[in-house]
Amino acid sequence: MARQQRGASMEPRESGGQPPMMKHRHHDAQPEQEFEAFLRYLKQSRGFDFSVYQRPRLRQRLEKRLQALHFERIPAYWHYLEAEPDEFTWLLNELLIRPRSRDRPLGLHEPPEK
């Protein structure tokens, strides 16, 4: 299991390129605050805006990725994400909504069978 950071803020640094600084505010950071800060980080650092996504579903998808890598909380995963650039691909594949084949306009896939 990944080691869990306690009492850490998830606000990214303004200066680009460096991992986010973990500021100690209080004993246990709230999971919802960590989640929202992580989404802000993805928007600011990578340009992915998840504001139109349903929060419960987005949280489920993120938790699924954390569980797959044996992370209990977002702060530890955030550090891992900064250390392993290829992880962004895996994360975005998990978070981004992909249209189902029946939702795509004709021409993007084979025509439906009759």
WONORHU-V608302 format. One record per pair of residues at least 24 apart in sequence whose C-alpha atoms are under 7 Angstrom apart, sorted by the first residue. I is the first residue (numbers start at 1). J is the second residue. If there is no record, write none. Layout:
i/j
I/J
I/J
This chain:
i/j
1/70
1/71
2/70
2/71
2/76
3/76
4/72
4/73
4/76
5/75
5/76
10/34
10/37
10/38
10/75
11/37
12/41
19/79
19/82
34/74
35/74
58/95
61/94
61/95
62/95
65/91
